[in-house]
Amino acid sequence: MDTVRSHIMVCGGTGCISSDSDKLITLFKEKLSSAGYDKEVKVISTGCFGFCGQGPIVKIHPDNVFYVQVKLDDVAEIVEEHIIKGRVVNRLLYEEPFYKRKIQSTSKMDFYKKQYRIALRNCGVINPEEIEEYIAFDGYEALGKVLIEMSPKDVSNILKDAGLRGRGGGGFPTGLKWEYTAKSPGNEKYIICNADEGDPGAFMDRSVLEGDPHSIIEAMAIGGYSTGANTGIVYIRAEYPLAIKRLNIAINQAREFGFLGKDIFGSGFDFDISVKLGAGAFVCGEETALIHSVEGKRGEPTKKPPFPSEMGYLGKPTTVNNVETFANVCPIILKGSEWFSSIGTETSKGTKVFALAGNVNNVGLVEVPMGTTLREIIYDIGGGIVGGKAFKAVQTGGPSGGVITADDLDTPIDYESLKNIGSMMGSGGMIIMDETSCMVNIAKFYLDFSQDESCGKCTPCRVGVKRMYEILERITEGEGTSEDLEKLELLANMIKLSSLCGLGQTAPNPVLSTLNYFYDEYKEHVENHYCRAGECKSLIKYSIDANNCIGCTACARVCPVNCITGKPKEVHIIDQSKCISCGACFDACKFDAVIKP
C-alpha cells in the first residue's frame, strides 16, 4: 500500500449511507483527482462512528478533524480549504449545544469522553472491506496465539476469569457456555453467531458487522477451537444487506489468507463459516428457535433442557453467542482476563454497547463501562432531552424490558441492577422518552410488536398477549374500565409464568412496569378519558379559547371534516360530535386560540 499524507474517513454505515455518504466518497475521489491530490490523499469508507444523529460524518487523519452533517455541496470546500490549504472548515465542525463552541476533535466531545470502546474498537477506524487494515490493528493475532500457545480449555478459562457474559440479553457466562459444549460428547459440533437483532431501535450488532466483520470471524474461529467445533454459522436477518455483503467479503478474504479453512496456522485445526439468512422473526433471537430456523424448520422455541450445548443444530452440541459477545473475545485473549475484569462492576465486567434513541439530543451508538449510570448516558453522552423538556422515562431491553423513571437515573447499568428496578439489559436498545410521551401508548406499542412477533406455539403468548393488546387498545380509545386494569395485571402475570420461551415470559414487562410507575396515567385514561400527553387521538378534544380567537378562519379552512364554524372576525366553535382530533386546526392557529388538552 502506497504511503499517503492524509486519509479522509467517511462513515459507511447504513445510517450515513441513507444520507448519501456513499456519494460523498465518490465525489471526494473525483475532486481529489481533478486537483491532482489523489496519490497523496486516500478516501476510506469506514464503519459507523456512532454519532448517528450528526451524520454523514467525515474525519480527516492525521489532523483528527471531525466534520458533521456533511453534504455533497461541502466536498469541494473540504478539499480546497482543508486538504489543499490546510485550513479547517469551521462551519462543519460539531457545535457543543450548551456552550455553543465548535469542537474539532472527538476526544473533546462529551459524546465520546465517557465511552470506552472494546466491541466497537475498529468501527470508524478501518475499512471493513480490507483485511489488511484489520490485520494492521492486531487482526487474527488472537487466533494465532490461541492455536499456537493455548489449549481449548485455556481459552474457556480465560473468558471465565475475565467475567465475560453474553451480551444478547440473558447475561450467561460465555466461558462457561463454551466449556459446556466442549465437554459434551460428540465429534461433530457447531458454533453459531446470533446476528438476528430484532429489538425496535436497536442496531448494535448490525453496526459491528458492517464496521468490523473480521473481529466476529476471528472470535468464532477461536470459539470453534475452544468448543471442538469445525463449522461456524452466522445467522443474520435478510434486512441487513450491507452487513451481509461485508460479512461475505470478509469470509472470502479470511479464506484467501488462510485464517479459515484447513490447517489454520499449521495447527491442524480446521474451521470454516457459512452465512444463513433469517426472515426477521424476533422470536428467532431465542437460541432454540434460531437453531430450528437454521435447520430450515419453523422458528419455534423448544423447552430446555436439553440445552443447545448438549443437543443443538442437527442434534449436535452447539454454542450460540450474539455478535457483541464475540466482539469482546479477541481483546480478552490479547490483553488478558485481568485487564477485562478490571472494567465494570463486581458482577458485570467489561463494557456494553447501547443504541441511544428517542427524545435525546445525541442519538447514536455508545459503548460504556458497566456501572455507568443512566444519568451519565442520557445527559453527559446523550446531551440531555430534546428541546430542554423534562425527562420522563427510559425503556431498556426493548419489548422484553421495562421503563425506568427519574427516581432511578443514578442506577449503575449492569445485569442485576436493571433487573432489580424492573427492567433488563437486553441486547442494548435504550429509548428515551420525555414529558410528551404517553406511557399507556408506549406499552401498547410494545405489546403490538410482541403479538406480531409471537411464533404462536404456546397459548399464553399467542392468545394472552393479544388479549392484553386489545385491553390497551380499548383504554387508549377511551373505552376502558377499571376492571380492564385488573384484568391487564392478572393476564400479564399469568403470561410471565406460563409462556414457553423468553419472548412470551418477558412480553408483559412493558405493561407491568408502566402500571407500576405510571398507574395514574392509566387511571386518567379509564376514569377521565384523558391523555395528558395528547398522544391518544381518541381522547383528545380540541377547543377554542374565546379570549384568543380573532376569527381569522385559518382553523376552519384546514379542517378536513368541516366541524369548525364561525364568521370572519368572530369567535369560532368546534363541533365535538364531528371532530376527528386530527390536530390540523391546532397546527394552523397562529394565536394560541386552539387548545389541546
KEMAR-855733 format. One line per 4 residues: number of its first residue (from 1); their letters; for each residue x, z, y of C-alpha. Coordinates in steps of 0.001 Angstrom, whole numbers, plus 500000, padded with zeros to 6 digits. Example, Ala and Ser with C-alpha at 12.3 -4.5 7.8 and 13.67 -1.06 7.14 Angstrom:
! KEMAR-855733
1	as	512300 507800 495500; 513670 507140 498940
//
This chain:
! KEMAR-855733
1	mdtv	500000 500000 500000; 501405 498995 503381; 502172 501761 505852; 499818 501758 508831
5	rshi	499935 503763 512052; 496263 504683 512152; 493180 504951 509957; 489611 504513 511134
9	mvcg	487495 506575 508748; 483845 505506 508740; 481218 507545 506873; 479982 505507 503929
13	gtgc	477410 507995 502679; 473792 506995 502184; 472613 508662 505397; 475096 506862 507636
17	issd	474707 503556 505805; 470996 503742 506589; 472113 503749 510246; 474335 500666 509783
21	sdkl	477704 502331 509138; 478494 499523 506663; 478070 497057 509539; 480352 499248 511657
25	itlf	483101 498802 509066; 482744 495020 509116; 482726 494920 512914; 485778 497210 513205
29	kekl	487721 494883 510918; 486680 491845 512953; 487620 493433 516291; 490972 494677 514975
33	ssag	491768 491276 513532; 490923 489423 516737; 493083 491886 518715; 495975 491471 516278
37	ydke	495883 495062 515037; 494559 494533 511510; 498027 495083 509993; 498612 498311 511939
41	vkvi	495222 499933 511631; 493185 500289 508448; 489430 500824 508254; 488346 503146 505426
45	stgc	484847 503718 504056; 484638 507387 503060; 482081 509676 501533; 479781 511950 503523
49	fgfc	481367 514052 506300; 478429 516457 506020; 477399 516360 509676; 474474 514079 508852
53	gqgp	472443 514785 511985; 475272 513298 514084; 475802 510116 512075; 477048 507479 511934
57	ivki	480417 509251 512117; 483822 507679 512786; 487034 509698 512558; 490410 508435 513763
61	hpdn	493584 509551 511968; 496179 510841 512652; 494674 511679 516063; 491954 513816 514423
65	vfyv	489323 512482 516827; 485745 512765 515614; 483180 510342 517076; 479450 510858 516508
69	qvkl	476331 508695 516651; 478487 505585 516821; 476571 502335 517290; 477619 498720 516828
73	ddva	477924 498337 520601; 480534 501141 520639; 483010 499462 518285; 484676 497218 520891
77	eive	485201 500177 523228; 486756 502344 520498; 489166 499547 519561; 490021 498698 523163
81	ehii	490285 502219 524548; 491392 504379 521630; 493295 502074 519294; 494940 499801 521856
85	kgrv	495256 502018 524953; 495375 505422 523247; 492554 506892 525318; 489788 508977 523739
89	vnrl	486246 507692 524305; 484790 510945 525625; 481166 509865 525683; 481189 509501 521870
93	lyee	482580 512978 521199; 480349 515723 519844; 478862 517891 522594; 478564 521574 521815
97	pfyk	474894 522337 522662; 475257 525766 524282; 478318 525331 526470; 477844 521582 526968
101	rkiq	481504 520878 526254; 482902 517861 524419; 484867 518574 521247; 487106 516013 519562
105	stsk	488450 517979 516583; 486356 519191 513625; 488458 522359 513471; 486923 523445 516781
109	mdfy	483323 522663 515887; 481063 525553 514916; 479551 523360 512206; 482873 523251 510332
113	kkqy	484559 526526 511342; 482922 528742 508710; 482912 526160 505965; 485323 526282 503026
117	rial	485337 523012 501150; 486113 523045 497439; 483407 520903 495835; 483366 518684 498953
121	rncg	487146 518741 499402; 487620 514961 499270; 484327 513845 500817; 485053 512181 504156
125	vinp	488776 512250 503345; 489302 509431 500819; 487875 506052 499971; 485817 506855 496847
129	eeie	486266 503318 495519; 490084 503537 495459; 491504 505573 492563; 494932 505568 494215
133	eyia	493569 507636 497082; 492113 510197 494674; 495461 510380 492848; 497203 510961 496193
137	fdgy	495117 514121 496605; 496181 515659 493248; 493737 513499 491310; 493994 513673 487491
141	ealg	496805 516233 487783; 494490 518919 486381; 493617 516722 483387; 497295 516126 482698
145	kvli	498035 519861 482941; 495200 520727 480571; 496113 518143 477919; 499846 518846 478002
149	emsp	500086 522583 478695; 496804 524255 477689; 494710 524805 474586; 490941 524208 474642
153	kdvs	490410 527973 474641; 492793 528397 477588; 490538 526119 479634; 487328 528048 478981
157	nilk	489185 531317 479564; 490454 530283 482996; 486907 529330 484021; 485598 532669 482735
161	dagl	488328 534555 484602; 487568 532562 487754; 483909 533568 487569; 482566 530020 487976
165	rgrg	478808 529980 487449; 476524 526977 487118; 475553 525541 490484; 472334 523936 489253
169	gggf	470140 526977 489724; 470460 529264 486710; 473938 530514 487501; 475085 530788 483863
173	ptgl	478871 531363 483466; 480463 527943 482960; 483414 529070 480858; 481077 530948 478531
177	kwey	478885 527877 478096; 481937 525765 477245; 483117 528411 474792; 479741 528447 473003
181	taks	479875 524687 472487; 483473 524846 471285; 482548 527491 468701; 479504 525597 467407
185	pgne	480268 523862 464110; 480409 520077 464043; 482877 517236 464503; 480696 515348 466969
189	kyii	479919 516973 470309; 478850 515823 473761; 479213 516837 477386; 476580 515786 479924
193	cnad	476688 515791 483714; 473275 516522 485177; 473012 514383 488320; 469204 514410 488302
197	egdp	468930 516094 491681; 465229 516291 492491; 464550 519117 494961; 462906 517947 498197
201	gafm	465533 517883 500928; 468481 518247 498511; 471349 515736 498472; 474409 517762 497445
205	drsv	475154 516160 494081; 474454 512668 495374; 476977 513145 498168; 479694 514361 495787
209	legd	479193 511358 493509; 479200 508997 496480; 482251 510557 498096; 484398 511809 495206
213	phsi	483270 510398 491826; 486690 510764 490191; 486509 514563 490552; 483486 514546 488229
217	ieam	485064 512147 485743; 488231 514246 485570; 486298 517504 485156; 484114 516020 482411
221	aigg	487227 514920 480515; 488603 518467 480852; 485278 519823 479630; 485328 517427 476706
225	ystg	488778 518651 475696; 487723 522301 476007; 484473 521942 474043; 485600 519404 471458
229	antg	483550 516510 472834; 484868 512953 472885; 481863 511489 474677; 480525 512237 478142
233	ivyi	477249 511100 479665; 476291 511163 483345; 472506 511394 483657; 471636 510211 487163
237	raey	468373 509204 488752; 467986 505486 489458; 467053 506248 493092; 470777 506845 493799
241	plai	472082 503236 493800; 475184 503919 495900; 476214 506899 493776; 475659 504842 490611
245	krln	477718 501960 491989; 480657 504159 492961; 480479 506125 489723; 480688 502935 487662
249	iain	483599 501677 489769; 485402 504989 489251; 484790 504992 485485; 486216 501477 485152
253	qare	489233 502413 487270; 489840 505548 485201; 489821 503434 482038; 492298 500957 483551
257	fgfl	494661 503793 484474; 494370 505446 481057; 492505 508545 482227; 489586 507615 479970
261	gkdi	489769 506071 476537; 492126 506602 473615; 495073 508995 473503; 494865 510181 477123
265	fgsg	498313 511238 478449; 499677 510671 474941; 497944 513872 473841; 495891 512372 471026
269	fdfd	492690 513275 472889; 490084 510518 473157; 487327 510653 475743; 485014 508200 477450
273	isvk	481960 508326 479706; 478739 506330 479936; 476023 506391 482585; 472360 506930 481757
277	lgag	469745 506240 484444; 466763 508535 484753; 463371 507652 486202; 463428 510506 488718
281	afvc	461400 513177 486933; 462009 516630 488403; 461475 518270 485013; 464488 516371 483654
285	geet	466680 518694 485663; 465907 521190 482872; 468593 520649 480252; 466429 520189 477155
289	alih	464120 517750 478973; 467183 515934 480262; 468595 515612 476755; 465330 514167 475455
293	sveg	465352 511611 478271; 468945 510616 477469; 467840 510093 473880; 465156 507698 475104
297	krge	462312 510116 474485; 459725 511552 476848; 461383 514009 479235; 459794 517221 477999
301	ptkk	461466 520597 477555; 461663 522495 474292; 461745 526212 473698; 465150 527865 473450
305	ppfp	466823 528899 471178; 468360 526782 469795; 470355 526157 472944; 471986 522774 473610
309	semg	475394 524340 472881; 474155 524658 469300; 471797 521697 468989; 471574 519250 471865
313	ylgk	471965 515487 472228; 471209 513786 468882; 471057 517258 467354; 474756 517850 468082
317	pttv	476378 520644 470137; 476122 519640 473800; 477270 521076 477121; 475185 520354 480222
321	nnve	476541 521118 483714; 475487 519787 487085; 477642 517764 489491; 478649 520609 491788
325	tfan	479729 522779 488866; 482058 520031 487626; 483387 519507 491167; 484854 523043 491102
329	vcpi	486721 522682 487804; 489884 520782 488806; 490811 523038 491762; 490470 526077 489482
333	ilkg	492811 524516 486905; 495397 523666 489571; 495166 526791 491758; 494286 529382 489152
337	sewf	491450 531786 488419; 492709 534465 490825; 492507 532056 493756; 488904 531101 492988
341	ssig	487730 534621 492165; 489152 535876 495480; 486455 533812 497240; 482860 535003 497299
345	tets	481228 538227 496163; 481684 540514 493182; 479160 538688 491003; 479135 535245 492653
349	kgtk	482551 533658 493018; 483644 530606 494953; 481583 528550 497350; 478123 526964 497401
353	vfal	477023 523664 498878; 473728 523634 500775; 471678 520794 502197; 470601 522190 505545
357	agnv	467363 520564 506708; 464175 521189 508658; 463862 522675 512157; 467578 523301 512662
361	nnvg	469863 521625 515203; 472735 520707 512884; 471188 519021 509869; 473662 518246 507121
365	lvev	475679 519260 504112; 477569 522551 504301; 479830 524402 501879; 480384 528105 502465
369	pmgt	481890 531024 500535; 479374 533012 498514; 478415 536060 500533; 477992 534159 503789
373	tlre	474762 535350 505372; 471723 533225 506049; 472086 534044 509758; 475608 532594 509804
377	iiyd	474459 529387 508130; 471381 528875 510301; 472771 529956 513678; 476562 529609 513540
381	iggg	476847 526500 511374; 473352 525094 511841; 473330 525635 515592; 470034 527526 515656
385	ivgg	466445 526356 515810; 465469 523058 517432; 464169 523428 520967; 465033 527121 521097
389	kafk	461882 528010 519161; 461580 531168 517108; 462826 531196 513516; 460028 531808 511050
393	avqt	461345 531355 507524; 463840 529548 505338; 462991 528137 501915; 465834 528250 499403
397	ggps	465704 526976 495853; 463297 524128 496605; 459958 524117 494759; 461291 526867 492496
401	ggvi	462328 529218 495287; 460642 531281 497918; 460612 531855 501643; 462928 534291 503374
405	tadd	461920 535800 506706; 463821 537009 509752; 463977 540528 508271; 466371 539252 505591
409	ldtp	468525 536882 507653; 471549 539111 507147; 471289 538873 503362; 474573 537637 501847
413	idye	473978 534493 499841; 474642 534985 496157; 472584 534705 492986; 471491 538330 492772
417	slkn	470823 538936 496473; 468482 535964 496808; 466659 536943 493638; 466180 540488 494953
421	igsm	464316 539226 498034; 462007 536929 496079; 463880 533641 496292; 466662 531943 494353
425	mgsg	469815 529901 494838; 468506 526798 493107; 470597 523685 493424; 471138 524296 497138
429	gmii	468270 522989 499237; 467757 525057 502393; 464798 524116 504580; 464454 525903 507935
433	mdet	461010 526496 509445; 460149 527542 512989; 457122 529170 514590; 455137 525927 514420
437	scmv	455188 525884 510605; 452071 526880 508677; 453143 528872 505631; 449941 528140 503741
441	niak	450552 524436 504239; 454187 524847 503142; 453042 526489 499904; 450570 523654 499353
445	fyld	453325 521073 499896; 455488 522588 497164; 452544 523005 494782; 451640 519355 495332
449	fsqd	455185 518413 494351; 455191 520675 491284; 451835 519454 489946; 453006 515846 490260
453	escg	456282 516626 488501; 454830 518660 485640; 455560 516966 482319; 452149 518142 481062
457	kctp	453417 519602 477807; 452138 523153 478318; 448700 524112 479599; 449758 526842 482082
461	crvg	451844 524385 484070; 449735 521260 483552; 446395 522857 484397; 447297 526114 486132
465	vkrm	449481 524609 488869; 446814 522019 489579; 444158 524728 489920; 446439 526614 492312
469	yeil	446887 523484 494377; 443111 522952 494521; 442630 526503 495820; 445239 525935 498538
473	erit	443570 522660 499425; 440248 524453 499931; 441915 527112 502053; 443652 524610 504339
477	egeg	440392 522702 504768; 438536 525808 505915; 436533 526222 502712; 438497 529078 501156
481	tsed	437154 532540 500354; 438653 535989 499853; 438067 535538 496126; 440314 532465 496276
485	lekl	443208 534626 497437; 442730 536937 494463; 442497 534009 492058; 445609 532444 493573
489	ella	447759 535505 492937; 446304 536055 489463; 446925 532436 488457; 450452 532479 489876
493	nmik	451487 535491 487803; 449883 534125 484634; 451682 530786 485020; 455024 532527 485571
497	lssl	454612 534495 482346; 453282 531764 480074; 454842 528414 481061; 457267 526789 478657
501	cglg	460152 525911 480949; 461705 526812 484274; 459632 524306 486238; 456356 525974 485333
505	qtap	457747 529501 485403; 459021 529083 488963; 456358 526736 490379; 454259 529670 491708
509	npvl	457209 531173 493609; 456485 529499 496990; 452891 530769 496806; 453805 534288 495755
513	stln	456496 534635 498434; 454280 533288 501239; 451449 535555 500083; 453864 538460 500205
517	yfyd	455348 537778 503645; 452562 535856 505405; 449336 537239 503939; 447892 537495 507450
521	eyke	448066 533710 507781; 446178 533271 504527; 443513 535704 505780; 443225 533818 509065
525	hven	442658 530567 507192; 439994 532139 504975; 438209 534589 507272; 438581 532959 510684
529	hycr	439026 529311 509642; 442040 529329 511896; 445570 527910 511515; 447857 529490 514107
533	agec	450464 526738 513668; 447917 523982 514136; 449127 522116 511042; 445910 522270 509029
537	ksli	443924 519485 510659; 440547 520623 509346; 440978 523977 511099; 441925 522556 514474
541	kysi	439194 522401 517076; 440302 520829 520343; 438527 521849 523547; 438799 521066 527238
545	dann	439755 523596 529896; 437341 523019 532788; 439814 524523 535236; 442494 521926 534451
549	cigc	440399 518846 533721; 440341 516402 536669; 438223 513766 534926; 440989 511179 534591
553	taca	439263 509824 531406; 442621 509450 529577; 441378 511560 526662; 438127 509623 526305
557	rvcp	439944 506271 526348; 442173 507166 523374; 439561 508958 521238; 439069 506838 518084
561	vnci	435577 508220 517348; 434262 508342 520933; 433436 512049 520773; 434587 512785 524356
565	tgkp	432101 512277 527170; 432227 512711 530944; 432211 510671 534118; 435362 509933 536093
569	kevh	436469 512896 538250; 434140 515207 536305; 434967 517731 533549; 434894 516104 530111
573	iidq	433375 517572 526948; 434376 517206 523253; 431555 516892 520723; 432856 519145 517923
577	skci	430461 517658 515370; 432166 514270 515744; 435775 515356 516395; 438200 514457 513581
581	scga	441041 516588 515026; 443412 513631 515282; 445151 515042 518379; 445098 511778 520351
585	cfda	443385 513492 523311; 445943 516307 523301; 448827 513815 523437; 447179 511710 526149
589	ckfd	446328 514529 528570; 448899 514989 531357; 447255 518030 532928; 447215 520548 530036
593	avik	443443 520334 530020; 443069 519677 526293; 443553 522943 524429; 444965 523095 520913
597	p	444259 526450 519256
//
